[in-house]
Amino acid sequence: MSAPRAVLPALATLAALLLTACGGTAGGDGGDGGDAAETRTVPTARGDVEVPADPQRVVVLEPVQLDTAVALGAVPAGAAVLTEASGVPDYLGAMAQDVSVVGTVTEPDLERIAALSPDLVLGTDSRHAELYDRLSAIAPTAFMTTQTDPWRDNAAFVGRVLGREDETATLLADLDARCAEVAGTHDSGTAQMIRPRDGLLTLYGPTSFAGSVMECAGFTIPERDWEDSISVDLSPELVLEARADEVFVTAADPSSPDAVPPALTDVRDEAFPRLHVVDQSYWISGVGPLGGQRVLDDVERVLSG
């Protein structure tokens, strides 16, 4: 009986080593690969989703997701863009120019997404619902509800999914602080933002991205029925309804001679003496902390004369 008792401790040690080895292979707490396999549970539009604790190859399908990720220093491996011709917006800076384009916001290219071997995909349920199962087969996929939700909420969602909530809160607080500085330094008055498109003039309200930044900086957007939307369309003959102390007109190329449509140029001198052409890549498309700072750059330039 004494011989078997002598080998029991050795057998126990061997069993423990085998269990540890198996745990390390599975990506648990053992081995160098353990951290890479760690996950967090995050609430999404599709319920709770397990995402990597420290994602390294993220693909984003919305402008607010791209802007916020870059602002956090978590430059995505791939991004859907508004148009493939325009690509990744220049305002995001040099470090974002290596982001691979994976189709457009409305038509992401699943083959290009899969080719990047992402470990996390961010999208929007209102836009990408029918792609969810196929995206989830490529990588853990986290959807926010809709791109029309308040942009700050969506930026906070990105920070939460990336595990950088505190850093995102700091980015938004920095934007608020600068807004307060602009509002305290200048007499802002009223402001309107106009986006000419398809023969119409689209006005953006206080719940839109740029509208919220303008009001944050002290402007007041003239009251109107926004029809439960972030914007309303005006026909050219109603152009005078867009009057304000400062009027910002967005254009793909602000330096273009035809950036301001005839409906505005015809009455510019008497009705729109303070009309400013601005870059739509961040006034319209660049939703996020970085885009907000660029909007404030333009606002300060205008208010400083």
SEBAMAR-36794 format. One record per residue (C-alpha): y, x, z; residue in three letters. Coordinates in steps of 0.02 Angstrom, whole numbers, plus 50000, padded with zeros to 5 digits. Each point is the difference from the previous one (the first is absolute). Example, Ala and Ser with C-alpha at 12.3 -4.5 7.8 and 13.67 -1.06 7.14 Angstrom:
<rs>
497755061550390ala 501725006949967ser 
</rs>
This chain:
<rs>
500005000050000met 501195014650033ser 500005005949817ala 500604983549923pro 501384998450132arg 500615017449953ala 500304995349818val 500904983550034leu 501745007950018pro 499765009349836ala 499474984149910leu 501514990750070ala 501175013849940thr 499214999649827leu 500204981049990ala 501835001350050ala 500325013149866leu 499184989049869leu 501054984950051leu 501595010549994thr 499565006549828ala 499674982449936cys 501664994050073gly 500935014149913gly 499194995949833thr 500554982050016ala 501815005450026gly 500134994850181gly 500675011250138asp 498995015349951gly 500405013249869gly 501585004149904asp 499824984249894gly 500204988550150gly 501894998149988asp 499914995949815ala 498834985350037ala 501024992750143glu 500744982949964thr 501254987850071arg 500024981149989thr 501604992749927val 500484981749973pro 500304995749817thr 500224984749891ala 498105000249981arg 499635001650185gly 499595015650097asp 499555015149893val 499285016850050glu 501095013749925val 499925019050018pro 500885006350156ala 500865013449896asp 499944995049815pro 500245014349878gln 499894992049828arg 500944983550001val 500344988949850val 501434987450014val 500344985049890leu 501754994750056glu 501725008449997pro 500264997550187val 498335008550033gln 500465014849888leu 501755002050072asp 499434998650181thr 498525011849978ala 501115013349919val 501324997750136ala 498625003350129leu 499465015849911gly 498334991949955ala 500215001649811val 498704989049915pro 498735006849877ala 500364985449885gly 501204985549980ala 500224984749891ala 501774999549927val 501134986849927leu 499825006849824thr 498975014649938glu 501475005749893ala 501125002250153ser 498595006850109gly 500315005550179val 501854997450043pro 501045015949998asp 500914995350160tyr 498425003850099leu 500275018549970gly 498985014649936ala 498524998250117met 499624982649930ala 499955005549819gln 498205005950015asp 499434982450047val 498784993949867ser 500464983549917val 498584987350011val 500694986149893gly 501364987650041thr 500344989750155val 499404984349913thr 498545008449909glu 499255014550100pro 498715010249905asp 498395000250103leu 499235014149899glu 501475011550033arg 499984995050183ile 498155003950017ala 500235016749910ala 501155005750140leu 498614997650131ser 501194991750124pro 499554997750182asp 501224985450019leu 500824987249884val 501544989750045leu 500444984249904gly 500664982450016thr 499004984050015asp 501254989649902ser 499905011849852arg 498295008350008his 498864987150081ala 498784999349855glu 499795018950004leu 499605001150186tyr 498115000749988asp 500025013149863arg 501295010550090leu 499014998850162ser 498495006749907ala 501035015549959ile 500775003050173ala 500544990750157pro 501374988249941thr 501444993150104ala 501064985949929phe 501674994350066met 500324981449972thr 501384999749870thr 501345011349926gln 501294986550038thr 499785001850188asp 501455008750088pro 499925017849937trp 500125007450174arg 498434990650051asp 499115006949848asn 500605017750036ala 499354998050178ala 498334994349928phe 499885016049899val 500375010450154gly 498694990650100arg 498645002349868val 500425018549982leu 499975002350189gly 501865004450004arg 500804985250085glu 501185010150109asp 500615010449853glu 500314984349898thr 500974992250143ala 501075015750005thr 500364998949813leu 500574981950018leu 501045004250155ala 500855014249904asp 500454987849861leu 500714987750126asp 501025013850081ala 500755005049835arg 500374981749959cys 500934998550164ala 500995015749961glu 500514993549828val 500454982950070ala 501035008050139gly 500935011549882thr 500464988149859his 500654982349978asp 498594993849891ser 500484981949954gly 498874990249883thr 498765007149876ala 498874993949863gln 498595008349906met 499644994749822ile 498495004649894arg 500254995849815pro 498354995449916arg 499354988749864asp 501734993349962gly 500264994450181leu 500895007050152leu 498865001250151thr 500915000050167leu 499115007250151tyr 500194992250171gly 499975006450179pro 498094999550013thr 499795011649850ser 499815018750024phe 501725005649941ala 500814984250068gly 499345003750174ser 500625017949990val 501724994349943met 500144987950146glu 499335013550116cys 501465010849942ala 501274986550044gly 500174990249839phe 499874981149994thr 499114992349852ile 500894983949947pro 499084984450054glu 499014989949874arg 498364990749988asp 498725013949979trp 498634987149970glu 498835008150127asp 499965015749894ser 500705017650004ile 500984996649839ser 500684986749883val 500395000549815asp 501694995649925leu 500334996049818ser 501415010849926pro 501244985649998glu 499874999150191leu 500455018350022val 501514996250109leu 498814994250137glu 499545018350023ala 501735005450056arg 500205010450159ala 501085014150067asp 498725012749938glu 498774996249861val 498525011249965phe 499164998449830val 498305008249981thr 499455009349844ala 498545010949947ala 501305012549937asp 501664997850093pro 500865011949877ser 499554989349849ser 501494992049910pro 499114983249999asp 499465000550182ala 501224985750038val 499594984349898pro 501344990849899pro 500044985550123ala 500745012050128leu 501045011349887thr 500904985049924asp 500744995250169val 499905016850087arg 501855003650020asp 500514983450078glu 498404994650089ala 499065016250037phe 501275014050026pro 498835009150119arg 498375000249903leu 498815014550025his 498475004349896val 498545006450104val 498245006249969asp 498704986150005gln 498615012550037ser 500504999250182tyr 501134984750012trp 498624988949930ile 498385009849987ser 500165013050137gly 499564989150147val 499825010550157gly 500885012150118pro 500425012649865leu 500654986749881gly 501044992850142gly 500825016850031gln 500425001649815arg 500784982649999val 501065005450147leu 500525015649903asp 500734988649866asp 500794988250126val 500875014550088glu 500605007149835arg 500754983249952val 500814996850168leu 500705017650007ser 500884997449835gly 
</rs>
